[in-house]
């Protein structure tokens, strides 16, 4: 009887501790950032799913003959433009978020990508589509770095990594929702589907009303304004981009950039071209286009189901075995799945087996970059650092889809599988970064000298 009372008391204490550590504000921030990142993924995935049909209609309007090779080349160009916009917008909005706060900048970015993603439905040529995707990318670049910074700065307790993983899983949920929407509504055409990408604009109201600025950032901004008024600016008031290329922040910047670049090369090469590979397999089986659309939707749902698990579980795994080993697990699963699927003539059913594992590994690695990086930088440069690490990766990654389309035409006689595997192999740069990365599990979040906040136990 006494043992039962003791066990009950321990369970009660554990529950009360859990409730005491996670506040209503933390839940609201998690909800807002997860929804924002999820709707970003929804809009981005819709575009990938309709890329083939869109190019099939727009290329003749642009004076280009339609073929698998031209769809690959010009479709890859529009994806590259989006990624370049994403990278540029990430740096721009990251710097602004460190200067003016997180929530206002986040709202502006979401409105930008929602409006211009929807406007892409009215494009008449491939280059008009590319320009609109570039501008949408500018806004899309804000969500991940600023959202990850918000999570890290609000969840200053032992649940931080797990909250970060849940936030990142929103992107895979968005991909999954896009696949489901395409399966149900794809018959209405690619323009209708792209118009749905304007839905994220509705989230701005929620963020402005319910997602507050983290106290750490409010204090940092207020202290900087006071120092500026007194003419006593500190070293950490200098321009964030300059500080990131100088010691002691240069080393973690290079490591995080390598991790993000490798993860992004692999992710975008695979996600851009596996739908087109499924379409090629369906065409080779001499099945109608309607079957191809259904197959792509099913493949996307399986890929993103694995991605949801990979994204959401990364923080839990990293808390259990450490950040470095969690990265290694994601890289290993991705590498094995890519090597098994893409270099060979696989059937549709064989791709369905590989895609959940691909999603688990690729999404998991991306989740890790946004959970690990905030643990290396102080608040005065945190959003900028996250943005730059991932933006450099996206500048490099922008060449991935374009290169895969080009070398499929030039080297592999239109074989997108071999081309995708070749480009994805460049993601090994992440392993180089991991070799120099330090373990941060259990360490407190870095703070600027003038903002030393007391944190709860990280254990």
Buried (B, 14 or more C-beta within 10 A) or exposed (E): EEEEEEEEEEEEEEEEEEEEBBEEBBBBBBBBBBBBBBBBBBBBBBBBBBBBBBBBBBBEEBEBEBEBBBBBBBBBBBBBBBBBBBBBBBBBBBBBBBBBBBBBBBBBBBBBBBBBBBBBBEBEBBBBBBBBBBBBBBBBBBBBBBBBBBBBBBBBBBBBBBBBBBBBBBBBBBBBBBBBBBBEEBEEBBBEBBBBBBBBBEBBEBBEEBBBBBBBBEBBBEBBEEBEEEEEEEEBBEEBBEBBEEEEBEEBBBBBBBBBBBBBBBBBBBBBBBBBBBBBBBBEEEBEEEEBBBBBBBBBBBBBBBBBBBBBBBBBBBBEEBBBBBBBBBBEBBBBBBEBBBBEEBEBEBBBBBBBBBBBBBBBBBBBBBBBBBBBBBBBBBBBBBBBBBBBBBBBBBBBBBBBBBBBBEEBEBBBBBBBBBBBBBBEBBBEBBEEBEEBBEEBBBBBEBBEBEEEEBE
